[in-house]
Amino acid sequence: MTATTSSHRSARERAVKALVQSYDGLIRGRDVLDRMQAEGPLSVVDAALASELVSGVLRHRITLEHICARFYRGRWEGLRPAVRMILAVAAYQLCWLDRIPSHAAVNEAVKHARRHGKGAAGVVNAVLRQITECRGDVSAYSTDVDPRRWLPLDAERGRRFEQDLFPDPARRPLDYLVTATSHSMYLVERWHRRFKPAGCRQICEAGRSRPPLVLRVNTMRTSAEALTARLEAAGHRCVRVSDPDAVVLPDHPSIVDTPEFAEGLCQPQDLTSQRALLLAPPASGEFVLDFCAGVGTKSTQAAERMGNCGLVVATDVDASRLERIPENAARLGISIVQTCPSQELPATLARIGRKPDLIVVDAPCTNTGVLSRRLEARYRASHRHLQEMAALQKELLGQAAEIAGPRTRIIYATCSIEREENEEVIAEFAGRHDGWQVVKQEFVLPDVARGGGFAALLMRDSV
């Protein structure tokens, strides 16, 4: 066995372990991989392979399990989770990746399965051999493809199969969307009722697509035109969009390794996320409270809009997430962002001695508008989880109102497309809090270019 083969096997085995641990969507596969890498580092190449396998399977897991189950003689759910994920990882390599030889994907999966119970290797070998024999070549999409035998790989290409894999979308449209785009029936049924067939399909197509890299231009240091010119000169394909301070890179390169990122000329941020703050852009000298700051993307966006003049306080219940903000703010040339764990916020506000001009409540949510980026969210989606998120959002918005002064503006935003987390939350807030009204709101359905989400501006009647 060569060292390369052994290390690639380690990458595949690590991917399977991470997928089993993140199967219910409660743990991020990326976080599991990071922990494993810290405990036992793989080479850069093999760590990248493990990451690609985990993200690819998470994006397409329902589809992959459906394909594998199609060639399995038995009850699919009866297989051990590890064996199912061994099959899913290998099937992803066979169907989506073109740089890994088929025999390598199959052989390594069979070797791995031998350690997971009697007969597991035979099952894995039989299923993967049938997939290999049934799959056709990758080709450009054409109108004559049979959707039952066509596995879309991206917006332009797909792979033909010699047998029916998917239900007939004309007769069983919801079943087709579940199995071909890897979204649960719970979500597909919801979206079909509210957004009708065309909207539902758009959401599902967006959720299974690999999103482009979207950059927010740091207008304190450059312009969209100048940043685009630099990136294109470095060989990156750029697309300008209607959003004036954004640049889209469809080929999703790793921006963190570029001089443009190191020099603080840009910050990755989805187009819809960027738009939320524009409902009430903060002005120079104002005091902005980022109430659910996370890693501070909207905090730095606000500071840039303010020309680094004023004050931005970034707070979050998870203090560990705030640790990355000072370094990122410094990279962007921002000095007005302060971090504050939620439990210390009252003391911080008392020390500042003034009410915020703007409170941004970028609330935790089900993430159904950004499933192309939040891959695990589709697996934890349920009515109970939706209700829990809505209750938390109402609580956070109520807390923001208690902090607000007479002229404070509140921007409420989510990356969800569910009414329970959006329109119903702000309607209940306005009904329960005298003097507050919804001034304007914006809702965006996800597509292959941008995530979906909701944002609303709330103000007191006296303003």
C-alpha positions as a printed NumPy array, in Angstrom:
array([[  0.   ,   0.   ,   0.   ],
       [  1.443,   3.391,  -0.962],
       [  1.472,   6.369,   1.368],
       [ -0.858,   8.257,  -0.993],
       [ -3.416,   5.442,  -1.013],
       [ -3.254,   5.152,   2.755],
       [ -3.743,   8.887,   3.292],
       [ -6.629,   9.061,   0.813],
       [ -8.238,   6.198,   2.703],
       [ -7.829,   8.206,   5.908],
       [ -9.555,  11.148,   4.207],
       [-12.499,   8.962,   3.179],
       [-12.74 ,   7.319,   6.585],
       [-12.651,  10.708,   8.278],
       [-15.416,  11.93 ,   5.974],
       [-17.601,   8.945,   6.891],
       [-17.1  ,   9.561,  10.611],
       [-17.979,  13.233,  10.253],
       [-21.107,  12.413,   8.235],
       [-22.319,   9.898,  10.814],
       [-21.828,  12.401,  13.631],
       [-23.615,  15.198,  11.754],
       [-26.366,  12.979,  10.334],
       [-29.242,  14.607,  12.222],
       [-28.06 ,  18.106,  11.327],
       [-27.462,  19.188,  14.917],
       [-23.678,  19.31 ,  14.488],
       [-21.882,  20.909,  11.555],
       [-19.834,  18.463,   9.545],
       [-17.242,  21.212,   9.1  ],
       [-16.885,  21.536,  12.874],
       [-16.401,  17.779,  13.24 ],
       [-13.673,  17.822,  10.589],
       [-11.941,  20.777,  12.248],
       [-11.884,  18.925,  15.561],
       [-10.504,  15.79 ,  13.931],
       [ -7.864,  17.811,  12.094],
       [ -6.751,  19.409,  15.348],
       [ -6.469,  16.002,  17.005],
       [ -4.777,  14.241,  14.085],
       [ -3.756,  16.42 ,  11.128],
       [ -4.066,  15.154,   7.582],
       [ -2.039,  16.628,   4.742],
       [ -3.443,  19.701,   3.027],
       [ -4.503,  17.598,   0.038],
       [ -6.25 ,  14.933,   2.095],
       [ -7.901,  17.429,   4.422],
       [ -9.298,  19.13 ,   1.315],
       [-10.557,  15.778,   0.002],
       [-12.278,  15.   ,   3.304],
       [-13.885,  18.449,   3.27 ],
       [-15.116,  18.027,  -0.306],
       [-16.588,  14.607,   0.463],
       [-18.394,  15.834,   3.583],
       [-19.823,  18.974,   1.963],
       [-20.773,  17.095,  -1.201],
       [-22.565,  14.304,   0.629],
       [-24.328,  16.733,   2.958],
       [-25.557,  18.725,  -0.034],
       [-26.836,  15.633,  -1.843],
       [-27.316,  13.02 ,   0.898],
       [-30.995,  12.275,   0.316],
       [-30.275,  11.866,  -3.395],
       [-27.244,   9.666,  -2.74 ],
       [-29.088,   7.445,  -0.297],
       [-31.976,   7.185,  -2.757],
       [-29.607,   6.064,  -5.528],
       [-27.824,   3.55 ,  -3.304],
       [-31.123,   2.185,  -1.972],
       [-32.267,   1.705,  -5.574],
       [-29.536,  -0.92 ,  -5.995],
       [-29.719,  -2.464,  -2.526],
       [-31.695,  -5.656,  -2.012],
       [-33.114,  -5.142,   1.412],
       [-34.478,  -2.506,   3.753],
       [-32.191,   0.494,   3.393],
       [-32.923,   1.83 ,   6.881],
       [-31.756,  -1.509,   8.294],
       [-28.176,  -0.833,   7.243],
       [-25.862,   0.615,   9.863],
       [-25.426,   4.398,   9.494],
       [-21.69 ,   3.991,   8.92 ],
       [-22.297,   1.567,   6.036],
       [-24.87 ,   3.9  ,   4.503],
       [-22.355,   6.758,   4.667],
       [-19.57 ,   4.598,   3.211],
       [-21.884,   4.003,   0.268],
       [-22.894,   7.667,   0.043],
       [-19.273,   8.857,   0.04 ],
       [-18.332,   6.381,  -2.684],
       [-21.45 ,   7.148,  -4.744],
       [-20.663,  10.862,  -4.554],
       [-17.213,  10.154,  -5.969],
       [-18.67 ,   7.977,  -8.717],
       [-21.411,  10.382,  -9.75 ],
       [-20.1  ,  13.894,  -9.057],
       [-16.299,  13.823,  -9.013],
       [-14.34 ,  13.23 , -12.193],
       [-10.775,  13.202, -10.848],
       [-11.08 ,  10.094,  -8.703],
       [-10.852,   6.761, -10.583],
       [-13.955,   4.613, -10.183],
       [-11.99 ,   1.549,  -9.122],
       [-10.323,   3.567,  -6.345],
       [-13.643,   4.813,  -4.98 ],
       [-15.142,   1.315,  -5.013],
       [-12.123,  -0.571,  -3.678],
       [-11.489,   1.828,  -0.805],
       [-15.167,   1.741,   0.168],
       [-15.144,  -2.065,   0.214],
       [-11.995,  -2.131,   2.37 ],
       [-13.535,   0.351,   4.76 ],
       [-16.764,  -1.665,   4.985],
       [-14.92 ,  -4.799,   6.083],
       [-14.51 ,  -3.212,   9.498],
       [-18.249,  -2.655,   9.913],
       [-19.768,  -6.059,  10.34 ],
       [-20.137,  -9.365,   8.531],
       [-21.391,  -8.986,   4.987],
       [-20.964,  -5.191,   4.852],
       [-18.167,  -5.395,   2.291],
       [-20.25 ,  -7.586,   0.003],
       [-23.204,  -5.19 ,   0.197],
       [-21.016,  -2.171,  -0.543],
       [-19.301,  -3.921,  -3.446],
       [-22.594,  -5.078,  -5.004],
       [-24.301,  -1.674,  -4.755],
       [-21.346,   0.315,  -6.067],
       [-20.691,  -2.073,  -8.943],
       [-24.307,  -1.695, -10.061],
       [-24.113,   2.086,  -9.863],
       [-20.908,   2.013, -11.905],
       [-22.499,  -0.169, -14.578],
       [-25.69 ,   1.9  , -14.707],
       [-24.218,   5.376, -14.839],
       [-23.539,   7.08 , -18.134],
       [-21.282,   9.945, -19.129],
       [-21.534,  13.545, -18.032],
       [-23.058,  15.763, -20.7  ],
       [-24.642,  19.165, -21.157],
       [-28.302,  19.478, -20.275],
       [-30.746,  19.226, -23.184],
       [-34.525,  19.275, -23.349],
       [-34.704,  15.651, -24.442],
       [-33.307,  14.19 , -21.207],
       [-35.571,  11.885, -19.26 ],
       [-35.676,  13.382, -15.739],
       [-36.123,   9.895, -14.293],
       [-32.69 ,   8.939, -15.66 ],
       [-30.93 ,  12.288, -15.358],
       [-28.825,  13.309, -12.367],
       [-28.2  ,  17.077, -12.489],
       [-24.673,  17.962, -11.404],
       [-25.05 ,  21.716, -11.795],
       [-27.164,  24.17 , -13.791],
       [-25.599,  23.123, -17.097],
       [-24.454,  19.51 , -16.806],
       [-25.727,  16.181, -15.648],
       [-25.159,  12.446, -15.792],
       [-27.387,   9.999, -17.633],
       [-28.265,   6.6  , -16.212],
       [-29.399,   3.453, -17.97 ],
       [-32.272,   2.857, -15.525],
       [-34.915,   5.011, -13.886],
       [-33.543,   6.537, -10.695],
       [-36.168,   9.115,  -9.823],
       [-39.956,   9.285,  -9.792],
       [-41.695,  10.796, -12.806],
       [-41.959,  14.537, -12.003],
       [-45.125,  14.793, -14.087],
       [-46.937,  12.249, -11.911],
       [-45.133,  12.59 ,  -8.56 ],
       [-43.642,  16.094,  -8.535],
       [-43.011,  16.295,  -4.798],
       [-41.383,  12.874,  -4.598],
       [-39.192,  13.873,  -7.525],
       [-38.029,  17.077,  -5.818],
       [-37.279,  15.232,  -2.58 ],
       [-35.128,  12.577,  -4.219],
       [-33.533,  14.62 ,  -7.02 ],
       [-32.736,  17.803,  -5.059],
       [-32.149,  16.317,  -1.584],
       [-34.745,  18.138,   0.507],
       [-37.068,  16.526,   3.019],
       [-40.735,  15.991,   2.225],
       [-41.582,  18.251,   5.16 ],
       [-39.847,  21.19 ,   3.484],
       [-40.975,  20.407,  -0.062],
       [-44.628,  20.167,   0.961],
       [-44.418,  23.494,   2.824],
       [-42.812,  25.28 ,  -0.081],
       [-45.166,  23.752,  -2.626],
       [-48.199,  25.01 ,  -0.682],
       [-46.901,  28.542,  -0.24 ],
       [-44.809,  29.21 ,  -3.326],
       [-46.595,  26.954,  -5.835],
       [-44.745,  24.535,  -8.165],
       [-42.457,  27.084,  -9.844],
       [-41.336,  28.726,  -6.601],
       [-40.869,  25.387,  -4.879],
       [-38.668,  24.123,  -7.686],
       [-36.606,  27.322,  -7.627],
       [-35.954,  26.898,  -3.901],
       [-35.006,  23.245,  -4.336],
       [-32.696,  24.001,  -7.268],
       [-30.999,  26.68 ,  -5.184],
       [-30.592,  24.353,  -2.212],
       [-28.829,  21.652,  -4.168],
       [-26.502,  24.069,  -6.015],
       [-23.025,  25.028,  -4.931],
       [-23.337,  28.765,  -4.26 ],
       [-21.015,  31.325,  -5.821],
       [-18.578,  33.315,  -3.723],
       [-20.103,  36.727,  -3.031],
       [-17.874,  39.558,  -1.85 ],
       [-18.912,  42.728,  -0.094],
       [-16.647,  45.495,  -1.308],
       [-14.964,  47.481,   1.458],
       [-15.808,  50.913,   0.082],
       [-13.469,  52.578,   2.589],
       [-10.546,  51.091,   0.656],
       [-11.652,  50.38 ,  -2.887],
       [-14.567,  50.28 ,  -5.314],
       [-16.416,  47.419,  -6.963],
       [-14.861,  48.355, -10.293],
       [-11.316,  48.428,  -8.917],
       [-11.742,  45.171,  -6.981],
       [-13.187,  43.454, -10.047],
       [-10.239,  44.608, -12.154],
       [ -7.737,  43.259,  -9.623],
       [ -9.458,  39.913,  -9.279],
       [ -9.805,  39.47 , -13.036],
       [ -6.135,  40.361, -13.512],
       [ -5.344,  37.564, -11.046],
       [ -7.338,  35.108, -13.189],
       [-10.665,  35.048, -11.34 ],
       [-13.943,  35.172, -13.233],
       [-16.076,  37.984, -11.791],
       [-19.678,  38.99 , -12.326],
       [-21.018,  42.41 , -11.404],
       [-24.577,  42.465, -10.103],
       [-27.197,  45.123,  -9.439],
       [-26.004,  45.484,  -5.845],
       [-23.459,  48.3  ,  -6.2  ],
       [-21.041,  47.151,  -3.495],
       [-20.889,  43.456,  -4.369],
       [-18.825,  41.256,  -6.662],
       [-19.737,  37.643,  -7.46 ],
       [-17.19 ,  34.952,  -8.296],
       [-19.16 ,  32.046,  -9.838],
       [-16.263,  29.585,  -9.595],
       [-16.177,  29.985,  -5.777],
       [-12.404,  30.171,  -5.214],
       [-10.932,  30.38 ,  -1.725],
       [-10.753,  34.133,  -1.246],
       [ -8.957,  33.983,   2.116],
       [ -5.699,  33.084,   0.354],
       [ -5.748,  36.114,  -1.947],
       [ -3.957,  39.452,  -1.39 ],
       [ -7.276,  41.245,  -1.928],
       [ -8.683,  39.577,   1.178],
       [ -5.498,  40.068,   3.202],
       [ -5.488,  43.767,   2.335],
       [ -9.043,  44.14 ,   3.609],
       [-10.571,  45.056,   0.274],
       [-13.508,  42.688,   0.666],
       [-15.528,  40.446,   2.953],
       [-17.521,  37.336,   1.938],
       [-21.232,  38.035,   2.487],
       [-24.313,  36.824,   0.624],
       [-26.19 ,  39.35 ,  -1.526],
       [-29.429,  39.054,   0.429],
       [-27.589,  39.386,   3.724],
       [-25.955,  42.585,   2.481],
       [-29.309,  44.102,   1.584],
       [-30.818,  43.822,   5.071],
       [-28.763,  46.691,   6.488],
       [-29.761,  48.911,   3.574],
       [-33.323,  49.134,   4.913],
       [-31.962,  51.775,   7.321],
       [-28.266,  52.355,   6.601],
       [-26.367,  53.675,   9.624],
       [-24.843,  57.128,   9.213],
       [-21.455,  58.43 ,  10.276],
       [-21.281,  59.026,  14.017],
       [-24.219,  56.782,  14.956],
       [-24.309,  54.049,  17.581],
       [-25.22 ,  50.619,  16.19 ],
       [-25.926,  47.56 ,  18.321],
       [-25.518,  44.26 ,  16.478],
       [-27.683,  42.191,  18.796],
       [-26.969,  38.696,  17.404],
       [-23.564,  39.449,  15.93 ],
       [-22.142,  35.952,  15.498],
       [-18.809,  36.402,  13.733],
       [-19.59 ,  40.069,  13.057],
       [-20.289,  40.212,   9.323],
       [-23.04 ,  42.815,   9.726],
       [-21.047,  44.624,  12.414],
       [-18.218,  45.322,   9.982],
       [-20.703,  46.116,   7.218],
       [-22.285,  48.768,   9.461],
       [-18.878,  50.21 ,  10.348],
       [-17.963,  50.484,   6.675],
       [-21.241,  52.272,   5.927],
       [-20.422,  54.686,   8.763],
       [-16.972,  55.4  ,   7.366],
       [-15.433,  54.014,  10.555],
       [-16.885,  56.953,  12.484],
       [-19.189,  56.233,  15.426],
       [-19.623,  53.087,  17.48 ],
       [-20.668,  49.511,  16.73 ],
       [-21.193,  47.09 ,  19.614],
       [-21.284,  43.429,  18.588],
       [-22.905,  41.131,  21.13 ],
       [-23.875,  37.465,  21.131],
       [-24.85 ,  34.773,  23.625],
       [-21.964,  32.653,  22.297],
       [-18.93 ,  34.636,  23.383],
       [-16.591,  32.302,  21.458],
       [-18.045,  33.513,  18.155],
       [-17.099,  37.09 ,  18.998],
       [-13.411,  36.197,  19.266],
       [-12.895,  36.43 ,  15.499],
       [-14.339,  39.931,  15.158],
       [-11.396,  42.132,  16.298],
       [ -8.949,  40.484,  13.898],
       [-11.368,  40.686,  10.981],
       [-12.249,  44.296,  11.761],
       [ -8.547,  45.191,  11.859],
       [ -8.038,  43.512,   8.483],
       [-10.791,  45.716,   7.043],
       [ -9.334,  48.873,   8.597],
       [-12.149,  49.201,  11.145],
       [-11.55 ,  50.461,  14.668],
       [-15.066,  51.324,  15.925],
       [-16.358,  47.793,  16.547],
       [-16.398,  46.645,  20.172],
       [-17.358,  43.113,  21.231],
       [-19.45 ,  42.297,  24.277],
       [-20.866,  38.954,  25.495],
       [-24.617,  39.168,  26.047],
       [-24.353,  38.863,  29.812],
       [-22.149,  41.979,  29.904],
       [-24.37 ,  44.064,  27.62 ],
       [-26.294,  45.968,  30.351],
       [-23.043,  47.196,  31.889],
       [-21.667,  48.099,  28.473],
       [-24.761,  50.107,  27.563],
       [-24.67 ,  51.897,  30.911],
       [-21.048,  52.841,  30.321],
       [-21.816,  54.159,  26.821],
       [-24.616,  56.259,  28.273],
       [-26.79 ,  56.617,  25.171],
       [-29.455,  54.663,  23.343],
       [-28.547,  52.936,  20.085],
       [-29.536,  54.702,  16.884],
       [-29.914,  51.321,  15.202],
       [-30.318,  47.801,  16.58 ],
       [-29.728,  44.946,  14.157],
       [-31.467,  41.717,  15.168],
       [-30.048,  39.174,  12.717],
       [-31.914,  36.399,  14.466],
       [-31.025,  32.699,  14.666],
       [-33.395,  30.825,  12.381],
       [-34.038,  27.597,  10.496],
       [-31.778,  28.812,   7.632],
       [-34.199,  27.585,   4.965],
       [-33.248,  30.47 ,   2.678],
       [-29.573,  29.498,   2.618],
       [-29.549,  25.713,   2.467],
       [-26.865,  25.838,  -0.216],
       [-24.532,  27.255,   2.456],
       [-25.995,  25.818,   5.677],
       [-25.967,  22.238,   4.472],
       [-27.015,  20.542,   7.713],
       [-30.086,  22.741,   8.231],
       [-32.259,  20.658,   5.889],
       [-31.812,  17.599,   8.108],
       [-32.935,  19.224,  11.341],
       [-35.972,  20.908,   9.777],
       [-39.222,  20.045,  11.551],
       [-42.365,  21.739,  12.808],
       [-41.032,  21.599,  16.354],
       [-37.73 ,  23.221,  15.399],
       [-39.597,  25.931,  13.482],
       [-41.745,  26.736,  16.507],
       [-38.693,  26.829,  18.778],
       [-36.943,  29.271,  16.471],
       [-39.999,  31.519,  16.202],
       [-40.3  ,  31.672,  19.994],
       [-36.625,  32.615,  20.315],
       [-36.943,  35.279,  17.623],
       [-39.903,  36.9  ,  19.393],
       [-37.945,  36.904,  22.644],
       [-34.907,  38.537,  21.022],
       [-37.007,  41.184,  19.304],
       [-38.703,  41.969,  22.616],
       [-35.308,  42.352,  24.293],
       [-34.204,  44.728,  21.545],
       [-37.308,  46.852,  22.1  ],
       [-36.466,  47.162,  25.809],
       [-33.027,  48.529,  24.915],
       [-34.31 ,  50.889,  22.203],
       [-34.822,  54.577,  22.754],
       [-37.637,  56.744,  21.324],
       [-35.806,  57.218,  18.014],
       [-34.056,  53.864,  17.74 ],
       [-34.518,  51.976,  14.491],
       [-34.654,  48.166,  14.593],
       [-33.785,  45.972,  11.627],
       [-35.08 ,  42.438,  12.065],
       [-33.558,  39.92 ,   9.639],
       [-33.447,  36.182,   9.08 ],
       [-32.12 ,  33.876,   6.402],
       [-35.374,  31.905,   6.589],
       [-38.193,  31.833,   4.053],
       [-40.832,  30.631,   6.531],
       [-43.709,  32.966,   7.451],
       [-43.624,  31.808,  11.077],
       [-40.133,  33.294,  11.447],
       [-40.678,  36.412,   9.396],
       [-44.017,  38.118,   8.775],
       [-45.703,  36.501,  11.756],
       [-42.895,  37.468,  14.151],
       [-42.93 ,  41.166,  13.27 ],
       [-46.741,  41.264,  13.133],
       [-46.956,  39.858,  16.658],
       [-44.239,  42.247,  17.809],
       [-46.081,  45.286,  16.46 ],
       [-49.311,  44.057,  18.016],
       [-47.783,  43.574,  21.468],
       [-45.581,  46.662,  21.612],
       [-47.49 ,  49.932,  21.563],
       [-46.046,  52.589,  19.31 ],
       [-43.975,  50.267,  17.113],
       [-44.812,  49.816,  13.471],
       [-43.411,  47.948,  10.503],
       [-42.089,  50.663,   8.199],
       [-40.941,  48.409,   5.365],
       [-39.989,  44.845,   4.732],
       [-38.283,  42.803,   2.06 ],
       [-38.53 ,  39.096,   1.231],
       [-36.25 ,  37.243,  -1.183],
       [-36.597,  33.701,  -2.464],
       [-33.288,  31.893,  -2.924],
       [-31.97 ,  31.146,  -6.376],
       [-28.651,  29.855,  -7.68 ],
       [-27.087,  33.338,  -7.399],
       [-28.194,  34.445,  -3.933],
       [-29.637,  33.182,  -0.706],
       [-33.16 ,  33.827,   0.445],
       [-34.248,  35.719,   3.498],
       [-36.352,  38.381,   5.121],
       [-35.701,  41.817,   6.595],
       [-37.971,  44.423,   8.154],
       [-37.507,  47.928,   9.508],
       [-39.334,  48.674,  12.753],
       [-39.74 ,  52.173,  14.214],
       [-41.849,  53.949,  16.784],
       [-44.815,  56.021,  15.62 ],
       [-43.332,  59.144,  17.197],
       [-40.286,  59.109,  14.934]])
